[in-house]
């Protein structure tokens, strides 16, 4: 019976180079797939985040502004990154002369609510809700006590602003949330190509 003899011949240098090249190509392809998958996941996750951040802020503001009055002293404006208003607290023909306006804040029951943009950090500008005693008051130092309505807000006036039409009693919000990172394609992901917009007709404003 013929026996097979084990060959003592190993791989040649050319064969080793070919195997090495194949392993390099396969490894590179796997790495590329993983990298693309990671970037796609990061982009999708970031897009959902900025959409949710913007829509949540618009929803919260729209519900509150529906009951607003005395918006910026009842003077129309075409674009601003600060809006001042009061909300309806009740009706008292004697004490208030009709509608009673103010805030829900116990410290400033007859005060003013402000939506204002904090641009101290341009890369992470914030839309805040603050309460003060008077309409033209400066915001609290460091925005202490203010509530964040939205993070990662685009600070440019064209992208994020308020408009008020006193004659039509309507407030229009334009909000663009944007996250910038070197890990994202193009360097950033936002609600663009167009900012989010909401238009609210005031229910009780005179």
Secondary structure, DSSP 4 states (H G I P E B T S, - for coil): -PPPPPP-----HHHHHHHHHHHHHHHHHHHHHHHHHHHHHHHHHHHHHHHHHHHHHHHHHHHHHTTEESGGGG--EEEESEEEEEEEEEEETTTTSEEEEE-S-STTTT-EEEEEEE-SSGGGEEEEEEEESSTTPPPPGGGTT-EEEEEEE--STTTSEEEEETTTTEEEEEE-BEEE-TTSGGGEEESTTS-EEEEEE-SS--
